[in-house]
Amino acid sequence: MDLLANIKGIKYRPLLIKELPVFNLDNIVDAFKKSVFKLKIDNDEIAVSWWVSPKRTRSYPYARVYDTLDHNKKLTIIPIVKDEGFDGDRDFLQWDTIALMSLLGVYVIIGYYKTAIKSHKFKNKITNQVFDYNYLKNEILRLIDYKSDALHWNLEQIKNIDKIMYKAYNAYKAISKLIRVKLHSFEGLESRLIQLKKGLQRFLELSRDLAQRAQLRETKTLQPKEKITFTKASITIKNYLGGFYFLTVDEVLFKNDILYLIESKFTRNKFLPSLEDIKDGLLKMVIFTNLSDVTLNNKKFKHRAVLNLYNNQNKQPSDKEKEIINNLKEEAKINNFDIWINGNEL
């Protein structure tokens, strides 16, 4: 099932955000021990999240971004590439990630890993990868003085993407030589660098191809924990600038002439999935609640966004989970979506 939709802007009020610790820019190394934090620079303050990998399915980056959504200035830092070594994965940043952050009003700094240590478990794998903090500090200082919106800043980041990839390429070569670990083919990085030098349009084309293939894989593959009772679908979203986002919907249900777009989260051991899982799902609600003109086979449908939480039905909610449920119900009411538990509306 292939859905199409438009999105013109974002209106959303998050309630499950956590209080963020505050750091000075000089303490950025300590700040990065937290997944989300605030940086105080003179009289300015900026909410910062960071991605462990460019791939959104690792370490809940959406949940991290969600925790910054109620701040005036929101920044997320994403590595342009993460190579875990020949025995691990290598992931590249895609255009759709940048575009989605722009849509959410989140400024992006594209970073790169400068140092790492050898894994104790695998011969050709690295761990404890650390950003080039000096580079990030300089970019953050530029951002503090930047007066335009996230979209324009993010486009400027993309214009320099080949230069950042070159820094990443040199850093990984130095890491490989220093700690004597085989990484993925440097010819692959060189090829990517050559393509990125061709500019924004080529980056968009490379990313779109990868995103569409990932979207196709997701619609064909169910995770072992998934109990999909309806139809899994792809959804292609077009924004007012003509940009496209390729996402998937876990479950789709037709009922009373309404198309329900359902994001599902799962747990085996508790009444509720982890808070990070829930926030990851809520970021999808931010998108789904702001869609317009949802069509299937050229026919428009009314739609409703749903966050469906599957659980171990033998469990009862703890006091903390009851508090989360109450906040979830309030957030759903304010932002006009539904919360279901095991397919039943709360």
C-alpha positions, 0 to 999 in steps of 0.5 A: 500500500503506497500513500501520498500526503502533503505537509505545510507546517508543524503545530505540536505541543509536547508534554513528555519532554524531560528537563535538560541539564545545562552546560557552558560551551567550554564544558561541551565534552561533559555535555556529550555524556548526556543524550540531550542538554542545553548549552548556555552561551552568554545570554543565549540558550540552545537545546541540543541533541545528538545522533550516535549514527546517521541511521535513525533506527539506532539509539533513539535519535527521534526521542532525543530530538523530541525532548528539544521540541519546546525550546525556541532554538533547537539543534541536533548534531548528526555524524556524516558517516559512522564506520564501526569497522569491517566487522560492523556497520557503516551508515551515511547521512541522508537528505531526508533526515536533514529535510525532516529536521528542517520541517521540525524547525531543528537546526542541524550541524553535520559533524564527524568522528575524530577519535575512537578505540579498538573494540575488545570483542571484535578484531576489526571493530571500533568503539567509543567514537568521539566527535571533533569538539573543536569543529562543533564549538566553532559551528555552534558559535556561528549558529548562535549569531545566525538570524535566519531559520533552520531550513536556510542554515541546514541548506548551508550545511549541505553546501559544505557536505563534501568538505565535512566528508573529507574531514571524516575520510581523513579522520577514519584513515588516521584512526585505522592506522593509529589503532590498527583496525581494518575499516570498510573500504576507503574507496567507498568513502572516496567514491561518496566524496566524489559524488558529494562534490557534485552538489546538493542535487546529487546528494539528494538523488543518492539519498532518495534512492537509499531512502526509497530502498529502505522504505521498500525493505521496511514495508516487506519486513516485519520485525519478530516482535511485531504483530501487525494485524492490519496493512503495513504501508509506505507513505511519501510526504511532500512539503511546501517546497517540493521536498519529499520524505519517504516514511513507513506506517506500521499499521493502516486501518480503514474504519468508518471512512477514516484512514488510521495511520498507526505507529506501533511500539512493543514491550514483552516485559512491562505494561508500557514500552520504554519511554525512549520508544514512546517518544520515538513514536511521538515524533511520528505523531508530530508528522502524522497529525500535520498531514493534509491531502492523504491519498491512496490511488488518487482518492483522498481520505480523512485520516487519524494518527494513532500511537498503539502500544502493545504490551504483555497483557499479564502486566499491570501498570506501575505508578510511573507508567500510570503517570506516563499514560495520563500525560500521553492521553493529555498530549494526544488530546491537545494534538488531536491523535489517539492512544491505543493499548493492544489495539484498544483506544484509551 
